[in-house]
Amino acid sequence: MSEFLPYYIVIYTFVFLFGASIGSFLNVCIYRLPKEESLIKRNSHCMTCGTEIKRRDLIPIVSWCLLGGKCRACKAPISPRYTIVESLNAVLYLLVFLWFDVMQTPIHAILVCLLYSALIVVFFMDWDTQLISNYVVIFIGILAVLEFFFTDKLDYITDANGYGVDNPWISQLIGMFAVSVPLLLIELLSKGKAMGRGDVYLMVACGAFLGVGGALIALFIALITGSIAGIIQKHKSGDSVFAFGPWLSVGVAIAAIWGQELSNLYLNFTGLGIEQAAV
Ligand SMILES: [Zn+2]
């Protein structure tokens, strides 16, 4: 490892910078997808004065800091949201590359990075508009298909104790329905008040990516984080209408990296795993 250290530093620096650049594009998606605007045409412009932002002021993270968070032309404050999204995407890419053995499962690492970018868009867009873009869900679905065909899952789905579903493909198929069907029932019974159809589609795609164990862990985390956020929001504003998609995204993001560890922890904690280990 130590003799390769310079190479690792170069790779990780590149991953961070690449993540920040993709984060810049995610800002465009978060802002334009709800309005059904083109993602590629027309340059970014200041929200206050409408001045087109020059190329030198579009460097992710750096430009916002150099300009002190203000528009160069009219000095109106620019939301830190843009820089937060860029930094978050960069840090998550770095985290994925540090967590997975990239040399062994490079395709899986790249797919998880792309999944994280899609989840960032879901998080902020659903937070702002209570909408989950179908394009983003389809994108996650494509990632799930690539995961299905191109990664050798046996390395990381089944751990040393032999826990986990033996056949990862069947796990992915069941994962599509394990969470989405219960959410669909809640949506139908509550007539869309407790759950949106977007949440259902999101969990079809994410469940297919994660497999059944990961999908259930994701739901579990979403329920906990979502409940806490809901209580805080109700306490602060008395408003009980809120989006569940952001918390599903958080759950899926955590499950994508630590799903196996968390489900093993749960199985061991409850004693459900012991019988399996004996077989
Ligand atoms: Zn301006």
Residues whose N, C-alpha, C, O or C-beta is under 5 A from the ligand:
A	BS01	ZN	C46 T48 C49 G50 C71 A73 C74 A76
